[in-house]
């Protein structure tokens, strides 16, 4: 499976500020995804990021709050804008490995965000 | 009704026992089913996937799928303390094609 890295691994931010999270993959991938995992909760898909097109956002997530870039097939960024304490979560990127039998997602190490 | 449901646990088993983790899903058109393991403070790690009815074995892990009952399970044989983690069931739903996660079951393996 692909090797995925995220930066930063964790950050503590003040409310009202923005943080950009980077996701780097060691091979070219078509589909990349951004998830949020709130404390004690499961994973919720924020958006799907395909290279060369606008990100597709899930219900409850908007581009103004979570702008995403996907400049090439190995890199994506997620920005958490105008942060509030409710944005404190782990943010995970994943990549899809298309297989003959099924498409499989692999996750990066995550970014732990705390908003004060 | 949640799309993917798991008992949050914790499920506690003694070392060496079989741990049985269960998951139900609502979309009958779902095709692919995944089990991820997540250690505290870490990201989810894929254990295995299954897409056909029946059993699929990989080492100490066995995934079981029953599409008629919309039920998928994960058995861990000879459980070890290192298996203590949260196990996430995930399903690619037929109606959206997206990967939907259950809330996870916390497993505790006691020495």
Interface residues (C-beta under 8 A of the other chain):
Chain A: X1 X33 X41 X42 X43 X44 X45 X90 X92 X101 X102 X103 X104 X105 X106 X107 X108 X109 X110 X112
Chain B: X31 X32 X34 X36 X41 X42 X43 X44 X45 X46 X49 X51 X88 X92 X98 X99 X101 X102 X103 X104
